Amino acid sequence: MASEEVESYLYSEEAIYFRSSASWRVRIALEWKGIDYEYRNVDLVKGTQQSEEYLKINPTGKVPALITKEGKALTQSEAILEYIEEIKPERPMLPKGAIHRAQVRAITQTIACDIHPLQNLGVLIHAGGSDQEKRVEWANYWITKGFTGLEVMLEQYAGTYCVGDHITMADMFLVPMVYNAQRYKVDMKAFPLITRISNTLMTLPEFQNSHPANQPDAPEEMKNSAK
């Protein structure tokens, strides 16, 4: 199916929280599949995610959301990636074989369900209030704890990438989570396998182009530092 036949619109986070790891996962997948899309930011600081207009798209007030050309709104990054895989199977994001597919999904859910929610914006505000040091301490603790288990999983599953030697959805979940870990001062020397895989992936254009620093709503100083 040609990319123009699956024209999509990605709702991502606002200028300050353009770093949304869930949105980044979707951007990587769209880049990987060669699907053109329109990027629209949702300003969480201004409360745009709770606006009447956006709640019609995603009643949970979360990002990302993907609107298909038929006008169907899809939410939850993993569900969106599965949809993208089904409509455009070229350059597959899931491996052959039930075991390997289960391994990919185990990694994505470890990141999306166990690690990411505990350092999401709403949780950080509840845990640390306006105290940035408390927010960093909280996020650091839970990412470190999650990465400890993930590193062992990757010792069992990984080749060049998270599961074997082909890029999968698992890799698209890993890179944004590593970026968050670095933001929250996690000691990545404790996770050599996670670090090696992430560094390898970040040499690829799909991961580079979808990086937060390369998004329209990234601060100019961040765009300049990434050059």
N, CA, C and O of each residue as an XYZ file, in Angstrom:
908
protein
N       0.850     -1.185      0.000
C       0.000      0.000      0.000
C       0.886      1.237      0.000
O       1.769      1.359      0.849
N       0.674      2.134     -0.915
C       1.499      3.328     -1.030
C       1.275      4.245      0.156
O       0.209      4.239      0.771
N       2.304      5.044      0.474
C       2.218      5.872      1.669
C       1.075      6.869      1.596
O       0.454      7.163      2.618
N       0.775      7.406      0.391
C      -0.307      8.377      0.293
C      -1.663      7.757      0.599
O      -2.617      8.479      0.891
N      -1.763      6.448      0.537
C      -3.021      5.773      0.822
C      -3.243      5.582      2.318
O      -4.340      5.233      2.754
N      -2.197      5.814      3.094
C      -2.324      5.688      4.538
C      -1.886      6.988      5.193
O      -1.273      6.983      6.260
N      -2.207      8.102      4.544
C      -1.868      9.409      5.086
C      -2.413      9.525      6.501
O      -3.572      9.195      6.755
N      -1.584      9.991      7.415
C      -1.954      9.993      8.819
C      -1.585     11.313      9.469
O      -0.756     12.062      8.953
N      -2.198     11.588     10.590
C      -1.905     12.788     11.357
C      -1.536     12.385     12.770
O      -2.309     11.706     13.446
N      -0.378     12.791     13.215
C       0.114     12.419     14.537
C      -0.059     13.581     15.493
O       0.462     14.671     15.257
N      -0.786     13.350     16.564
C      -0.862     14.332     17.634
C       0.250     14.006     18.621
O       0.302     12.903     19.165
N       1.130     14.961     18.847
C       2.229     14.748     19.766
C       2.151     15.778     20.892
O       1.234     16.599     20.928
N       3.120     15.729     21.813
C       3.070     16.626     22.956
C       3.549     18.032     22.610
O       4.004     18.303     21.499
N       3.432     18.912     23.595
C       3.648     20.327     23.385
C       5.123     20.695     23.371
O       5.992     19.830     23.485
N       5.396     21.992     23.228
C       6.768     22.458     23.046
C       7.681     22.043     24.193
O       8.840     21.698     23.960
N       7.188     22.072     25.409
C       8.049     21.715     26.540
C       8.135     20.199     26.687
O       9.200     19.666     26.997
N       7.027     19.506     26.467
C       7.025     18.057     26.593
C       6.945     17.355     25.243
O       6.359     16.281     25.112
N       7.542     17.986     24.255
C       7.697     17.376     22.931
C       8.476     16.081     23.028
O       8.476     15.282     22.091
N       9.150     15.863     24.170
C       9.975     14.666     24.354
C       9.146     13.402     24.582
O       9.713     12.315     24.701
N       7.848     13.516     24.645
C       6.970     12.370     24.888
C       7.518     11.089     24.278
O       7.610     10.970     23.056
N       7.880     10.138     25.117
C       8.452      8.894     24.592
C       7.416      8.079     23.838
O       7.749      7.398     22.868
N       6.149      8.142     24.279
C       5.099      7.407     23.569
C       4.912      7.958     22.165
O       4.727      7.194     21.217
N       4.959      9.290     22.024
C       4.843      9.894     20.694
C       6.057      9.558     19.836
O       5.927      9.326     18.634
N       7.225      9.534     20.447
C       8.449      9.216     19.702
C       8.364      7.811     19.115
O       8.786      7.585     17.981
N       7.826      6.873     19.876
C       7.671      5.502     19.346
C       6.897      5.516     18.026
O       7.276      4.861     17.055
N       5.809      6.278     18.020
C       4.971      6.325     16.825
C       5.711      7.013     15.683
O       5.621      6.573     14.537
N       6.428      8.067     15.977
C       7.200      8.752     14.923
C       8.227      7.816     14.296
O       8.403      7.809     13.077
N       8.904      7.026     15.129
C       9.882      6.072     14.586
C       9.196      5.111     13.630
O       9.694      4.857     12.534
N       8.052      4.578     14.043
C       7.334      3.613     13.206
C       6.901      4.235     11.886
O       7.014      3.603     10.836
N       6.412      5.454     11.930
C       5.990      6.129     10.705
C       7.182      6.362      9.781
O       7.078      6.195      8.566
N       8.307      6.746     10.365
C       9.536      6.912      9.577
C       9.971      5.570      8.989
O      10.343      5.487      7.819
N       9.923      4.542      9.797
C      10.371      3.213      9.374
C       9.554      2.706      8.194
O      10.085      2.078      7.278
N       8.255      2.986      8.230
C       7.357      2.520      7.174
C       7.258      3.490      5.997
O       6.637      3.172      4.984
N       7.857      4.652      6.123
C       7.796      5.624      5.042
C       6.421      6.242      4.861
O       6.002      6.523      3.738
N       5.719      6.453      5.972
C       4.376      7.027      5.927
C       4.452      8.519      6.230
O       4.975      8.916      7.271
N       3.939      9.339      5.335
C       3.877     10.784      5.563
C       2.780     11.095      6.573
O       1.746     10.427      6.601
N       3.007     12.107      7.398
C       2.012     12.484      8.383
C       2.146     13.962      8.706
O       3.175     14.586      8.446
N       1.091     14.500      9.273
C       1.102     15.887      9.733
C       1.292     15.893     11.238
O       0.555     15.235     11.972
N       2.271     16.630     11.685
C       2.599     16.693     13.119
C       1.834     17.850     13.751
O       1.925     18.989     13.296
N       1.085     17.547     14.800
C       0.385     18.594     15.543
C       0.724     18.443     17.020
O       0.601     17.354     17.580
N       1.146     19.521     17.644
C       1.518     19.416     19.055
C       0.316     19.698     19.955
O      -0.574     20.473     19.605
N       0.312     19.063     21.100
C      -0.723     19.243     22.118
C      -0.033     19.763     23.372
O       0.803     19.070     23.951
N      -0.371     20.962     23.789
C       0.327     21.640     24.880
C      -0.231     21.192     26.231
O      -1.281     21.664     26.669
N       0.483     20.277     26.882
C       0.030     19.764     28.167
C       0.107     20.816     29.261
O      -0.733     20.833     30.161
N       1.094     21.687     29.199
C       1.246     22.728     30.214
C       0.047     23.677     30.191
O      -0.437     24.106     31.239
N      -0.420     23.993     28.999
C      -1.590     24.863     28.858
C      -2.903     24.093     29.015
O      -3.981     24.687     29.011
N      -2.806     22.782     29.152
C      -4.002     21.983     29.351
C      -4.761     21.659     28.079
O      -5.944     21.324     28.121
N      -4.071     21.759     26.934
C      -4.731     21.482     25.660
C      -5.264     20.061     25.601
O      -6.258     19.797     24.924
N      -4.615     19.150     26.298
C      -5.046     17.753     26.268
C      -6.411     17.559     26.937
O      -7.061     16.530     26.754
N      -6.841     18.572     27.724
C      -8.151     18.500     28.369
C      -9.177     19.384     27.670
O     -10.291     19.573     28.160
N      -8.787     19.918     26.528
C      -9.723     20.758     25.783
C     -10.844     19.908     25.202
O     -10.671     18.715     24.954
N     -11.984     20.532     24.992
C     -13.125     19.816     24.432
C     -12.779     19.214     23.073
O     -13.200     18.104     22.747
N     -12.008     19.963     22.287
C     -11.628     19.496     20.943
C     -10.778     18.241     21.013
O     -11.032     17.276     20.293
N      -9.750     18.247     21.892
C      -8.861     17.093     21.946
C      -9.523     15.889     22.609
O      -9.272     14.751     22.212
N     -10.363     16.127     23.611
C     -11.027     15.014     24.276
C     -11.973     14.267     23.343
O     -12.301     13.107     23.592
N     -12.409     14.917     22.282
C     -13.209     14.216     21.276
C     -12.335     13.226     20.506
O     -12.828     12.218     20.001
N     -11.042     13.518     20.421
C     -10.095     12.646     19.739
C      -9.634     11.537     20.682
O      -9.645     10.360     20.320
N      -9.232     11.917     21.889
C      -8.782     10.952     22.882
C      -9.414     11.290     24.229
O      -8.942     12.194     24.918
N     -10.461     10.589     24.612
C     -11.184     10.900     25.851
C     -10.333     10.802     27.110
O     -10.711     11.350     28.145
N      -9.179     10.110     27.045
C      -8.316     10.005     28.222
C      -7.406     11.206     28.383
O      -6.742     11.346     29.410
N      -7.363     12.082     27.377
C      -6.508     13.258     27.463
C      -5.030     12.934     27.445
O      -4.231     13.620     28.081
N      -4.663     11.892     26.719
C      -3.261     11.473     26.620
C      -2.761     11.626     25.192
O      -3.549     11.766     24.256
N      -1.446     11.596     25.037
C      -0.828     11.535     23.716
C       0.007     10.260     23.647
O       0.447      9.746     24.675
N       0.227      9.745     22.422
C      -0.189     10.284     21.127
C      -1.572      9.798     20.717
O      -2.145      8.896     21.329
N      -2.091     10.421     19.667
C      -3.269      9.921     18.970
C      -2.965      9.972     17.488
O      -2.281     10.879     17.015
N      -3.463      9.016     16.772
C      -3.261      8.966     15.329
C      -4.624      8.996     14.659
O      -5.500      8.195     14.986
N      -4.805      9.916     13.723
C      -6.057      9.993     12.982
C      -5.794      9.495     11.568
O      -4.961     10.048     10.850
N      -6.502      8.459     11.181
C      -6.325      7.901      9.846
C      -7.005      8.794      8.821
O      -7.757      9.700      9.181
N      -6.744      8.541      7.555
C      -7.359      9.367      6.523
C      -8.863      9.163      6.463
O      -9.588      9.982      5.898
N      -9.329      8.063      7.052
C     -10.768      7.834      7.141
C     -11.389      8.561      8.326
O     -12.603      8.516      8.525
N     -10.547      9.233      9.115
C     -11.045      9.994     10.253
C     -11.187      9.199     11.526
O     -11.835      9.655     12.468
N     -10.589      8.003     11.578
C     -10.634      7.184     12.783
C      -9.496      7.574     13.716
O      -8.338      7.620     13.300
N      -9.815      7.853     14.964
C      -8.798      8.229     15.942
C      -8.313      6.996     16.692
O      -9.110      6.259     17.271
N      -7.008      6.779     16.678
C      -6.398      5.653     17.379
C      -5.535      6.187     18.510
O      -4.886      7.222     18.360
N      -5.521      5.495     19.631
C      -4.730      5.905     20.782
C      -3.920      4.726     21.303
O      -4.116      3.585     20.886
N      -3.014      5.020     22.216
C      -2.073      4.067     22.815
C      -1.009      3.665     21.782
O      -1.319      3.090     20.738
N       0.225      3.978     22.096
C       1.312      3.825     21.125
C       1.458      2.402     20.611
O       1.700      2.205     19.420
N       1.318      1.413     21.473
C       1.500      0.035     21.007
C       0.381     -0.366     20.050
O       0.629     -1.033     19.046
N      -0.848      0.039     20.361
C      -1.960     -0.244     19.456
C      -1.754      0.446     18.112
O      -2.074     -0.114     17.063
N      -1.216      1.666     18.148
C      -0.956      2.400     16.904
C       0.107      1.693     16.077
O      -0.032      1.575     14.860
N       1.170      1.220     16.729
C       2.216      0.510     15.991
C       1.685     -0.796     15.387
O       2.045     -1.156     14.267
N       0.842     -1.490     16.121
C       0.254     -2.719     15.584
C      -0.617     -2.395     14.361
O      -0.615     -3.140     13.382
N      -1.352     -1.293     14.422
C      -2.175     -0.862     13.284
C      -1.300     -0.539     12.079
O      -1.587     -0.971     10.963
N      -0.235      0.220     12.310
C       0.677      0.575     11.222
C       1.266     -0.678     10.590
O       1.401     -0.760      9.369
N       1.612     -1.646     11.417
C       2.167     -2.906     10.916
C       1.166     -3.638     10.025
O       1.543     -4.223      9.009
N      -0.088     -3.604     10.403
C      -1.106     -4.327      9.645
C      -1.429     -3.656      8.313
O      -1.636     -4.336      7.307
N      -1.473     -2.323      8.303
C      -1.842     -1.653      7.054
C      -0.673     -1.537      6.083
O      -0.872     -1.363      4.881
N       0.542     -1.635      6.608
C       1.719     -1.502      5.742
C       2.768     -2.524      6.182
O       3.709     -2.178      6.896
N       2.611     -3.767      5.765
C       3.478     -4.846      6.263
C       4.915     -4.799      5.757
O       5.773     -5.511      6.280
N       5.195     -3.966      4.743
C       6.572     -3.845      4.271
C       7.463     -3.329      5.415
O       7.023     -2.552      6.264
N       8.718     -3.780      5.412
C       9.652     -3.478      6.502
C       9.012     -3.846      7.840
O       8.754     -2.962      8.656
N       8.756     -5.109      8.076
C       8.003     -5.549      9.260
C       8.656     -5.131     10.573
O       9.879     -5.097     10.707
N       7.798     -4.818     11.529
C       8.245     -4.438     12.869
C       8.063     -5.581     13.859
O       8.417     -5.460     15.032
N       7.512     -6.682     13.383
C       7.385     -7.892     14.193
C       8.099     -9.027     13.474
O       7.972     -9.159     12.257
N       8.842     -9.843     14.198
C       9.578    -10.937     13.558
C       8.674    -12.103     13.223
O       7.521    -12.150     13.652
N       9.196    -13.037     12.459
C       8.477    -14.281     12.191
C       8.599    -15.197     13.405
O       9.605    -15.186     14.114
N       7.569    -15.974     13.623
C       7.623    -16.943     14.711
C       6.958    -16.434     15.973
O       7.214    -15.314     16.415
N       6.105    -17.263     16.549
C       5.321    -16.868     17.717
C       6.192    -16.528     18.921
O       5.890    -15.589     19.657
N       7.280    -17.289     19.129
C       8.154    -17.036     20.275
C       8.796    -15.663     20.167
O       8.785    -14.897     21.131
N       9.358    -15.343     19.003
C      10.036    -14.067     18.838
C       9.055    -12.898     18.930
O       9.394    -11.844     19.470
N       7.864    -13.077     18.414
C       6.846    -12.020     18.527
C       6.474    -11.791     19.996
O       6.300    -10.656     20.438
N       6.360    -12.882     20.732
C       6.052    -12.758     22.156
C       7.184    -12.048     22.900
O       6.929    -11.265     23.815
N       8.425    -12.318     22.513
C       9.567    -11.642     23.137
C       9.539    -10.143     22.862
O       9.803     -9.336     23.752
N       9.215     -9.775     21.614
C       9.100     -8.354     21.277
C       8.038     -7.694     22.139
O       8.264     -6.622     22.701
N       6.886     -8.330     22.243
C       5.786     -7.733     23.013
C       6.108     -7.697     24.508
O       5.657     -6.796     25.214
N       6.873     -8.656     24.991
C       7.280     -8.631     26.395
C       8.138     -7.409     26.685
O       7.995     -6.781     27.734
N       9.025     -7.073     25.761
C       9.875     -5.899     25.938
C       9.055     -4.625     25.851
O       9.195     -3.731     26.686
N       8.188     -4.538     24.829
C       7.405     -3.310     24.685
C       6.518     -3.083     25.902
O       6.359     -1.948     26.351
N       5.945     -4.145     26.435
C       5.054     -3.968     27.573
C       5.820     -3.721     28.866
O       5.326     -3.029     29.756
N       7.014     -4.276     28.977
C       7.852     -3.953     30.135
C       8.135     -2.461     30.174
O       8.085     -1.836     31.234
N       8.432     -1.896     29.010
C       8.717     -0.463     28.940
C       7.439      0.357     29.099
O       7.383      1.278     29.914
N       6.416      0.018     28.319
C       5.205      0.845     28.277
C       4.334      0.707     29.524
O       3.662      1.660     29.918
N       4.343     -0.466     30.145
C       3.448     -0.714     31.284
C       4.149     -0.628     32.635
O       3.556     -0.175     33.614
N       5.412     -1.061     32.693
C       6.103     -1.137     33.980
C       7.002      0.070     34.264
O       7.070      0.542     35.399
N       7.687      0.564     33.237
C       8.689      1.612     33.460
C       8.136      3.000     33.168
O       8.190      3.889     34.018
N       7.610      3.179     31.976
C       7.209      4.513     31.527
C       6.145      5.181     32.400
O       6.294      6.363     32.709
N       5.072      4.485     32.816
C       4.026      5.182     33.573
C       4.520      5.821     34.864
O       3.979      6.840     35.293
N       5.535      5.239     35.487
C       5.998      5.740     36.784
C       6.846      6.997     36.668
O       7.157      7.624     37.681
N       7.227      7.378     35.451
C       7.949      8.648     35.303
C       7.262      9.544     34.279
O       7.886     10.419     33.678
N       5.967      9.309     34.092
C       5.179     10.180     33.234
C       4.912     11.499     33.963
O       5.036     11.579     35.185
N       4.547     12.522     33.205
C       4.437     13.869     33.761
C       3.494     13.947     34.949
O       3.845     14.518     35.982
N       2.293     13.378     34.816
C       1.333     13.466     35.908
C       1.832     12.804     37.178
O       1.606     13.312     38.276
N       2.507     11.678     37.038
C       3.053     10.970     38.197
C       4.177     11.778     38.832
O       4.263     11.869     40.057
N       5.045     12.368     38.001
C       6.145     13.172     38.531
C       5.623     14.373     39.312
O       6.171     14.715     40.360
N       4.583     15.007     38.818
C       4.008     16.149     39.523
C       3.427     15.701     40.864
O       3.597     16.379     41.877
N       2.745     14.562     40.865
C       2.167     14.048     42.106
C       3.255     13.644     43.096
O       3.120     13.869     44.298
N       4.330     13.048     42.590
C       5.387     12.537     43.470
C       6.302     13.641     43.982
O       6.749     13.606     45.129
N       6.581     14.628     43.121
C       7.578     15.630     43.502
C       7.095     17.058     43.537
O       7.840     17.960     43.920
N       5.839     17.276     43.135
C       5.335     18.644     43.109
C       6.184     19.513     42.200
O       6.493     19.121     41.075
N       6.557     20.670     42.672
C       7.394     21.589     41.892
C       8.880     21.386     42.157
O       9.718     22.084     41.585
N       9.206     20.427     43.026
C      10.607     20.155     43.382
C      11.236     19.284     42.294
O      10.976     18.083     42.228
N      12.061     19.890     41.445
C      12.656     19.166     40.330
C      13.581     18.051     40.795
O      13.650     16.998     40.161
N      14.292     18.271     41.891
C      15.205     17.239     42.398
C      14.430     15.996     42.830
O      14.871     14.872     42.588
N      13.282     16.195     43.464
C      12.465     15.049     43.880
C      11.915     14.307     42.660
O      11.827     13.079     42.654
N      11.548     15.066     41.635
C      11.053     14.433     40.411
C      12.138     13.570     39.778
O      11.882     12.436     39.371
N      13.351     14.113     39.696
C      14.468     13.378     39.103
C      14.779     12.133     39.934
O      15.003     11.054     39.385
N      14.793     12.287     41.254
C      15.083     11.147     42.140
C      14.050     10.040     41.946
O      14.402      8.863     41.871
N      12.775     10.420     41.866
C      11.699      9.442     41.672
C      11.868      8.712     40.344
O      11.861      7.482     40.294
N      12.019      9.484     39.269
C      12.136      8.885     37.937
C      13.376      8.008     37.840
O      13.331      6.919     37.267
N      14.480      8.484     38.400
C      15.729      7.729     38.371
C      15.553      6.363     39.035
O      15.999      5.344     38.509
N      14.902      6.357     40.186
C      14.716      5.112     40.927
C      13.934      4.089     40.102
O      14.342      2.933     39.994
N      12.810      4.519     39.522
C      11.942      3.563     38.838
C      12.491      3.135     37.483
O      12.294      1.994     37.066
N      13.171      4.035     36.802
C      13.795      3.625     35.536
C      14.937      2.657     35.808
O      15.080      1.653     35.110
N      15.748      2.948     36.814
C      16.852      2.054     37.172
C      16.323      0.665     37.541
O      16.871     -0.352     37.116
N      15.266      0.640     38.325
C      14.671     -0.643     38.724
C      14.156     -1.390     37.500
O      14.381     -2.593     37.370
N      13.473     -0.696     36.608
C      12.946     -1.332     35.411
C      14.036     -1.793     34.461
O      13.942     -2.876     33.883
N      15.066     -0.982     34.299
C      16.166     -1.344     33.413
C      16.953     -2.544     33.939
O      17.534     -3.296     33.156
N      16.973     -2.724     35.246
C      17.686     -3.876     35.824
C      17.082     -5.173     35.302
O      17.810     -6.088     34.918
N      15.762     -5.256     35.286
C      15.112     -6.444     34.739
C      15.205     -6.511     33.228
O      15.390     -7.587     32.658
N      15.075     -5.353     32.570
C      15.118     -5.327     31.112
C      16.478     -5.767     30.583
O      16.550     -6.443     29.557
N      17.544     -5.397     31.262
C      18.890     -5.798     30.844
C      19.010     -7.321     30.827
O      19.607     -7.886     29.911
N      18.448     -7.984     31.832
C      18.491     -9.450     31.888
C      17.651    -10.051     30.764
O      18.049    -11.043     30.153
N      16.489     -9.454     30.490
C      15.663     -9.935     29.376
C      16.440     -9.862     28.066
O      16.416    -10.800     27.269
N      17.124     -8.753     27.849
C      17.860     -8.570     26.602
C      19.041     -9.534     26.499
O      19.431     -9.912     25.395
N      19.606     -9.930     27.620
C      20.667    -10.932     27.586
C      20.156    -12.242     26.993
O      20.924    -13.008     26.411
N      18.863    -12.492     27.144
C      18.252    -13.717     26.619
C      17.792    -13.558     25.172
O      17.830    -14.518     24.403
N      17.357    -12.353     24.793
C      16.690    -12.157     23.510
C      17.537    -11.475     22.449
O      17.318    -11.696     21.258
N      18.488    -10.663     22.846
C      19.115     -9.716     21.915
C      20.131    -10.349     20.982
O      20.783    -11.344     21.297
N      20.233     -9.720     19.813
C      21.337     -9.934     18.888
C      21.920     -8.560     18.651
O      22.375     -7.907     19.591
N      21.912     -8.115     17.422
C      22.304     -6.741     17.142
C      21.325     -5.770     17.788
O      21.709     -4.706     18.275
N      20.035     -6.163     17.783
C      18.976     -5.319     18.320
C      18.276     -6.042     19.472
O      18.787     -7.049     19.963
N      17.142     -5.559     19.899
C      16.500     -6.093     21.105
C      16.147     -7.572     20.994
O      16.349     -8.342     21.933
N      15.616     -7.960     19.834
C      15.274     -9.366     19.599
C      15.935     -9.788     18.294
O      15.431     -9.503     17.208
N      17.058    -10.464     18.414
C      17.771    -10.919     17.225
C      18.434     -9.790     16.460
O      18.847     -8.787     17.042
N      18.532     -9.963     15.150
C      19.308     -9.050     14.312
C      18.456     -8.201     13.382
O      18.965     -7.617     12.426
N      17.155     -8.134     13.665
C      16.264     -7.304     12.860
C      15.538     -6.310     13.762
O      15.163     -6.638     14.888
N      15.348     -5.111     13.266
C      14.679     -4.083     14.046
C      13.203     -4.424     14.201
O      12.537     -4.824     13.247
N      12.707     -4.257     15.424
C      11.318     -4.558     15.748
C      10.723     -3.423     16.581
O      11.393     -2.440     16.896
N       9.462     -3.587     16.922
C       8.800     -2.622     17.797
C       9.555     -2.446     19.112
O       9.560     -1.359     19.689
N      10.184     -3.502     19.579
C      10.911     -3.426     20.844
C      11.983     -2.339     20.789
O      12.188     -1.614     21.762
N      12.659     -2.228     19.658
C      13.694     -1.206     19.512
C      13.093      0.188     19.500
O      13.707      1.141     19.979
N      11.884      0.304     18.946
C      11.212      1.593     18.872
C      10.718      2.055     20.236
O      10.483      3.245     20.447
N      10.564      1.118     21.153
C      10.222      1.452     22.533
C      11.477      1.722     23.354
O      11.460      2.548     24.267
N      12.559      1.032     23.033
C      13.774      1.143     23.853
C      14.420      2.511     23.756
O      14.739      3.114     24.781
N      14.620      3.012     22.550
C      15.383      4.252     22.370
C      14.770      5.432     23.133
O      15.499      6.124     23.842
N      13.459      5.690     23.016
C      12.898      6.800     23.788
C      13.038      6.629     25.294
O      13.185      7.609     26.024
N      12.993      5.369     25.765
C      13.123      5.139     27.195
C      14.556      5.415     27.658
O      14.770      5.915     28.762
N      15.523      5.091     26.820
C      16.918      5.410     27.153
C      17.109      6.923     27.208
O      17.809      7.434     28.082
N      16.493      7.624     26.284
C      16.561      9.087     26.295
C      16.021      9.640     27.611
O      16.619     10.535     28.206
N      14.879      9.099     28.065
C      14.325      9.532     29.347
C      15.275      9.203     30.489
O      15.457     10.008     31.402
N      15.878      8.025     30.438
C      16.822      7.627     31.491
C      17.979      8.611     31.576
O      18.407      8.972     32.673
N      18.478      9.040     30.451
C      19.571     10.008     30.447
C      19.130     11.351     31.003
O      19.890     12.017     31.705
N      17.897     11.750     30.688
C      17.361     13.003     31.234
C      17.293     12.949     32.746
O      17.527     13.955     33.415
N      16.973     11.782     33.293
C      16.797     11.645     34.728
C      18.035     11.057     35.409
O      17.957     10.504     36.506
N      19.165     11.191     34.739
C      20.490     10.935     35.335
C      20.670      9.495     35.803
O      21.324      9.240     36.814
N      20.087      8.560     35.062
C      20.310      7.143     35.364
C      21.735      6.780     34.964
O      22.211      7.204     33.911
N      22.408      6.010     35.784
C      23.770      5.566     35.495
C      23.709      4.454     34.449
O      23.495      3.290     34.787
N      23.894      4.811     33.198
C      23.753      3.849     32.114
C      24.924      2.876     32.029
O      24.855      1.897     31.285
N      26.004      3.127     32.780
C      27.112      2.163     32.802
C      26.647      0.841     33.394
O      27.256     -0.199     33.141
N      25.587      0.868     34.171
C      25.052     -0.354     34.770
C      24.282     -1.198     33.756
O      23.914     -2.337     34.041
N      24.039     -0.632     32.569
C      23.210     -1.316     31.574
C      23.911     -1.303     30.208
O      23.472     -0.622     29.281
N      24.995     -2.059     30.100
C      25.788     -2.009     28.867
C      25.053     -2.514     27.635
O      25.270     -2.003     26.537
N      24.198     -3.497     27.797
C      23.491     -4.049     26.647
C      22.422     -3.070     26.152
O      22.297     -2.836     24.950
N      21.664     -2.508     27.072
C      20.680     -1.484     26.699
C      21.376     -0.332     25.999
O      20.896      0.160     24.978
N      22.501      0.098     26.540
C      23.234      1.225     25.968
C      23.758      0.899     24.582
O      23.650      1.719     23.669
N      24.324     -0.286     24.413
C      24.881     -0.669     23.116
C      23.810     -0.726     22.037
O      24.019     -0.245     20.923
N      22.668     -1.312     22.364
C      21.591     -1.414     21.379
C      21.055     -0.033     21.030
O      20.849      0.277     19.857
N      20.831      0.794     22.041
C      20.311      2.142     21.788
C      21.274      2.960     20.938
O      20.850      3.646     20.008
N      22.554      2.894     21.246
C      23.553      3.644     20.465
C      23.581      3.171     19.016
O      23.714      3.984     18.101
N      23.458      1.878     18.805
C      23.427      1.342     17.444
C      22.216      1.848     16.685
O      22.325      2.248     15.526
N      21.062      1.832     17.335
C      19.829      2.292     16.693
C      19.887      3.772     16.347
O      19.340      4.205     15.332
N      20.547      4.538     17.191
C      20.581      5.982     16.962
C      21.511      6.384     15.819
O      21.631      7.571     15.518
N      22.164      5.426     15.184
C      22.928      5.728     13.966
C      22.040      5.688     12.727
O      22.469      6.069     11.638
N      20.787      5.220     12.895
C      19.888      5.035     11.758
C      19.032      6.276     11.532
O      18.600      6.903     12.499
N      18.778      6.643     10.283
C      18.046      7.885     10.000
C      16.641      7.919     10.573
O      16.170      8.983     10.973
N      15.961      6.780     10.622
C      14.596      6.774     11.150
C      14.553      7.182     12.623
O      13.620      7.852     13.067
N      15.560      6.774     13.359
C      15.625      7.125     14.776
C      16.130      8.552     14.959
O      15.703      9.251     15.878
N      17.030      8.979     14.096
C      17.531     10.345     14.166
C      16.453     11.359     13.785
O      16.261     12.358     14.478
N      15.752     11.100     12.683
C      14.744     12.047     12.198
C      13.592     12.226     13.183
O      12.985     13.295     13.255
N      13.300     11.178     13.933
C      12.178     11.227     14.868
C      12.580     11.708     16.259
O      11.734     11.815     17.147
N      13.853     11.994     16.450
C      14.371     12.450     17.739
C      13.668     13.742     18.179
O      13.347     14.578     17.335
N      13.424     13.920     19.481
C      12.752     15.134     19.952
C      13.388     16.433     19.471
O      12.685     17.402     19.188
N      14.715     16.457     19.380
C      15.393     17.685     18.960
C      15.071     18.070     17.526
O      15.278     19.215     17.126
N      14.567     17.123     16.755
C      14.280     17.381     15.337
C      12.792     17.598     15.066
O      12.343     17.518     13.922
N      12.034     17.872     16.128
C      10.598     18.097     15.963
C      10.291     19.589     15.881
O      11.039     20.406     16.419
N       9.196     19.950     15.210
C       8.874     21.371     15.004
C       8.751     22.175     16.286
O       9.062     23.366     16.299
N       8.298     21.539     17.375
C       8.074     22.283     18.609
C       9.237     22.174     19.599
O       9.096     22.583     20.751
N      10.365     21.639     19.179
C      11.538     21.590     20.055
C      12.107     22.992     20.226
O      12.106     23.771     19.273
N      12.590     23.329     21.414
C      13.206     24.644     21.621
C      14.404     24.837     20.692
O      15.116     23.885     20.370
N      14.610     26.063     20.275
C      15.689     26.351     19.335
C      17.045     25.951     19.887
O      17.898     25.468     19.142
N      17.258     26.148     21.190
C      18.553     25.792     21.761
C      18.823     24.302     21.675
O      19.969     23.876     21.527
N      17.746     23.499     21.771
C      17.919     22.054     21.653
C      18.186     21.675     20.201
O      19.025     20.817     19.925
N      17.482     22.307     19.279
C      17.719     22.034     17.853
C      19.154     22.359     17.492
O      19.805     21.605     16.768
N      19.654     23.490     17.999
C      21.016     23.906     17.676
C      22.056     22.967     18.275
O      23.079     22.682     17.652
N      21.785     22.484     19.500
C      22.745     21.587     20.146
C      22.809     20.238     19.486
O      23.801     19.521     19.615
N      21.744     19.884     18.772
C      21.702     18.581     18.087
C      22.378     18.605     16.738
O      22.590     17.551     16.138
N      22.723     19.789     16.242
C      23.349     19.899     14.919
C      24.819     19.467     14.951
O      25.494     19.498     13.922
